[in-house]
């Protein structure tokens, strides 16, 4: 049996080896045997599945549903956040594999700190909350998310001078909510 290199195969089949041409497409066009085409195609799916697995829990937005009373002024908002009831609703937005937002609405009391997926996931949702949300979804919708990766807030950027309007981004609220979640988890573990 003779040893074959890529250059000898490409000369024998007169395959264009420029980088602009896909190896897989060239094999398919030349009717290369399927024993080599299928593994090459499957190798192309491995990075797709890896990226989908590792990026699915990343949270892009966090929305807290405030009662109208808490929106009246900043001091009232601070008092509400520091006395946050566990029944306060929270919506975490993640991105699906096709970059479509996935909204997961839950009560703050249903969220727990955790370390999963090699540290990518740092919050999990109680199973009872996810089951209740799944019951309200249509059969063709994706199941409710139960694992979330919330990243630390970055450095706050200043708004351009010309831009007007309300900035409703308040990173300190999530820091306070995160502290409440962690305190509750420590108290439950001790009990």
C-alpha positions in Angstrom: 0.0 0.0 0.0 1.4 3.3 -1.0 1.4 6.3 1.4 -0.7 9.1 0.1 -0.4 12.7 1.2 -2.8 15.5 0.7 -0.8 17.0 -2.1 -0.6 13.6 -4.0 -4.4 13.2 -3.6 -5.1 16.7 -4.8 -2.8 16.2 -7.8 -4.4 12.8 -8.6 -8.0 14.2 -8.4 -7.0 17.7 -9.7 -8.6 19.3 -6.6 -8.1 23.0 -6.2 -6.4 23.4 -2.8 -6.7 27.2 -2.4 -8.0 28.2 1.0 -11.0 29.8 -0.5 -12.5 26.4 -1.4 -14.0 24.1 1.2 -12.4 20.7 1.6 -15.8 19.2 2.4 -17.5 20.7 -0.7 -14.6 19.6 -2.9 -14.9 16.0 -1.6 -18.6 16.0 -2.2 -18.2 17.4 -5.7 -15.6 14.8 -6.6 -17.8 12.1 -5.1 -15.1 11.1 -2.6 -16.1 8.0 -0.7 -18.6 8.6 2.1 -16.3 6.9 4.7 -14.2 10.1 4.7 -16.9 12.7 3.9 -19.2 11.9 6.8 -16.5 12.1 9.5 -15.3 15.4 8.1 -18.8 16.8 8.2 -19.3 15.5 11.8 -16.1 17.2 12.9 -17.6 20.5 11.7 -20.5 20.0 14.2 -18.3 19.5 17.3 -17.5 23.3 17.6 -21.1 24.2 17.1 -22.3 21.9 19.9 -19.4 23.0 22.2 -20.3 26.7 21.7 -24.0 26.0 22.2 -23.4 24.1 25.4 -21.0 26.7 26.9 -22.9 29.8 26.0 -26.5 28.8 26.6 -26.6 29.8 30.3 -25.0 33.3 29.9 -27.5 36.0 31.0 -27.5 39.1 28.8 -30.2 41.1 30.7 -31.8 41.1 34.1 -35.1 42.7 34.7 -36.7 43.2 38.1 -40.4 43.8 38.2 -40.9 46.7 40.6 -44.2 47.7 42.1 -45.3 51.2 41.2 -44.7 52.4 44.8 -41.0 51.5 44.5 -40.6 53.6 41.3 -41.7 56.8 43.0 -38.2 58.0 44.0 -34.7 56.7 44.6 -34.9 56.5 48.4 -38.1 54.5 48.1 -36.5 52.2 45.6 -33.5 51.6 47.9 -35.8 50.8 50.8 -37.7 48.3 48.7 -34.6 46.6 47.4 -33.1 46.3 50.9 -36.3 44.7 52.2 -36.8 42.7 49.0 -39.5 40.0 49.4 -38.7 36.6 47.9 -41.9 36.8 45.8 -40.5 39.7 43.7 -40.5 38.7 40.0 -37.2 38.6 38.1 -36.7 38.1 34.4 -33.4 36.7 33.1 -32.7 37.0 29.4 -30.4 34.5 27.7 -29.7 33.9 24.0 -30.8 30.8 22.2 -28.6 29.0 19.7 -30.0 31.1 16.9 -29.5 34.4 18.8 -33.2 34.7 19.7 -33.7 36.0 23.3 -35.1 33.5 25.8 -36.9 35.0 28.7 -37.2 33.2 32.0 -39.4 34.8 34.6 -39.2 33.6 38.2 -39.5 34.7 41.7 -36.3 35.8 43.5 -36.9 33.1 46.1 -36.6 30.4 43.4 -33.0 31.3 42.5 -30.1 29.6 44.2 -26.3 30.1 43.9 -24.5 27.1 42.4 -21.3 26.0 40.7 -22.0 23.9 37.6 -20.7 23.3 34.1 -17.1 24.0 35.0 -18.0 27.4 36.7 -20.1 28.7 33.7 -23.3 28.3 35.6 -23.5 30.2 38.9 -27.3 30.3 39.6 -29.9 27.6 39.3 -33.6 27.7 39.5 -35.8 25.6 41.8 -37.4 22.7 39.9 -40.9 23.6 41.1 -40.7 27.0 39.4 -39.4 25.5 36.2 -42.1 22.9 36.2 -44.8 25.5 36.8 -43.5 27.6 33.9 -43.3 24.6 31.6 -47.0 23.8 32.2 -47.9 27.2 30.7 -45.8 26.9 27.6 -46.9 25.5 24.3 -45.6 22.1 23.2 -43.4 23.6 20.5 -41.7 26.1 22.8 -38.3 25.3 24.4 -38.4 24.2 28.0 -37.8 26.7 30.7 -34.1 27.5 31.5 -33.0 26.3 34.9 -29.2 27.1 34.8 -27.9 30.7 34.5 -24.5 32.3 34.3 -24.6 35.9 35.5 -21.4 37.8 35.0 -20.1 40.5 37.2 -21.0 44.0 36.1 -18.3 45.8 34.1 -17.0 49.3 34.4 -19.8 51.8 33.9 -19.5 53.8 30.7 -20.5 57.5 30.7 -23.4 58.5 28.4 -22.7 60.7 25.5 -23.6 64.4 26.2 -26.0 64.5 23.2 -28.0 61.5 24.2 -31.2 62.3 26.2 -33.7 60.1 27.9 -33.9 57.9 31.0 -31.2 55.4 31.8 -33.0 52.6 33.7 -29.8 50.6 34.2 -29.1 50.3 37.9 -26.3 47.7 38.5 -26.5 48.2 42.3 -29.9 46.6 42.3 -28.6 43.2 41.1 -25.7 43.4 43.6 -28.3 43.8 46.4 -30.5 41.0 45.0 -27.4 38.8 44.6 -26.5 39.4 48.3 -30.0 38.5 49.4 -29.9 35.3 47.4 -26.5 34.3 48.8 -27.6 35.1 52.4 -30.8 33.0 52.0 -28.8 30.1 50.6 -26.4 30.2 53.6 -29.3 30.4 56.0 -31.0 27.4 54.4 -27.8 25.4 54.4 -27.3 26.1 58.2 -30.9 25.1 59.0 
